[in-house]
Amino acid sequence: MAININGLNNNSHPAGRTKSVDSDVGGPKKTNSESTGQDTSKVSLSTAAQNIKKIEDNIRAMPIVDQTKVDNIKSAIKNGEYEIDYERLATAFINFESEA
């Protein structure tokens, strides 16, 4: 029985992921779920894959912008307290341009 997980090709499985499928190994056998038409396929993810999924879920739940940091910088600029290190800024520009 072929299973397509998240649109992946059945022949390619990411490293660290395992697949377990209830199948007809050892010959066909009738189960109660087969006679009712229920799908008895199972998919199991390795511990590493489960941890990656948890991390991905946590990242998705994080805000895109750290609003507190933005507000603090805005306040510092407004109050004239935000200082710019022009030497450091110029070095960062030079390093960025030399990487490209």
HUJOKA-V189322 format. One record per run of one state. SS is the DSSP state (h for helix, s for strand, l for the rest). FROM is the first residue (numbers start at 0). LEN is the number of residues. If there is no record, write none. Layout:
ss:SS from:FROM len:LEN
ss:SS from:FROM len:LEN
//
This chain:
ss:l from:0 len:31
ss:h from:31 len:5
ss:l from:36 len:10
ss:h from:46 len:15
ss:l from:61 len:5
ss:h from:66 len:12
ss:l from:78 len:7
ss:h from:85 len:14
ss:l from:99 len:1
//
